[in-house]
Structure formats: structure tokens, C-alpha cells
Amino acid sequence: MILWQTPDQGLTSHDGHLLVICIVAIATAMVVQAVIMVVAGWQALKTLKEFKELAHDLHSQATPILQKTNEVITDLGPKIRTVSENVTQISYTVREKVDEVGETVSQVNRTVADANQRTRGQVDHVDRMMTTALNATEEVTDTVAKGIRIPIKQIAGVVTGLRVGLETLMKNFRPKGRGIGGDFE
């Protein structure tokens, strides 16, 4: 800019052409970078939309499973209580009849033990079903979170790389001052 304003030290036509070529190259690079950023942003929005659809699908599939599990637990609760109450009543009855019928008591005790074991088995089964459902839900949540986090990190890396590239480009194309003898450095 100083060379164009100083009448006694003007630019030669060759220097003027070189300066125009540099300006055109810089402008072209900036336009290319802007296009790349727009394309990257568009791809990021597209990816986020896909993840949102995936999360919605996953939610719509997991909700019925959780509802069925809740229904099973709700349905089994009174049955387990009833079985437990029945076991308790049988135990009292057996205690009253121990003196009267020894063999009958032994048989009833085996029946009570079997019913108790089945009850515990059912409770364990329900517990395993709940644990499996909760673990699956947790794994799905972790997978979705990782699926969103990784593309965001990649986009941040691209943006950082572009910023560093621009800073380096700007440092390399700064106008240089005049030297001691009026020559350019």
C-alpha cells in the first residue's frame, strides 16, 4: 500500500502484476475455505439429524420393553405375596398337626420347601430380567452418547486445523517493511 502511495518509488508493472496475483490467490484460498466450512457444517447437521432419528427409534423400541417388564413385576408382586402368605399358613397348620401325623408333616414340609424354592426362583428370575433390561438401557445410552461425542470431536479438530492454517497463512503473507537501502527485505 505504501508503494502505491509514494509517487517517487512506484511499483513497476511486473511488481504490480505479482501483487495482483498474490491478492487473487489469497482471495481464492479464502473462498475455498469458506466453501469447505459450509460443506462441513452441512454434513454435521446431517449427522446430528441421523443421530436424533436413531435415538428416537431406540427410545420407541426400548419403551415397550420397559413397560412390559414393569407389567410383569406389577403382576408378579401380588402373586408372590399370596404364595408367601400361603406358605406361612401351611407352616402354622403343619406345626399344629405335627403331634397327630408324623408322615403327613414330613410330606407337607417338603411341599412347603418346594413352594418356597419356586418362589425364590421366580423372584430371582424377575430380578435377572430387571437387571438385563436396565443394563441394556445403559448400554444403549452409552452407545448413543459416544456416537454423538466422536463426530463433534472430529468437527472441532477440523475447525482447529483450519484456524491454525489460516493463522499460518496470514503470518506468511504479511507485507514486509522497507530495508536500509530502500530495498525490500
PyMOL commands that set and color helices and strands:
alter all, ss='L'
color gray80, all
select helices_A, chain A and resi 2-5+13-97+102-172
alter helices_A, ss='H'
color red, helices_A
deselect
rebuild
show_as cartoon
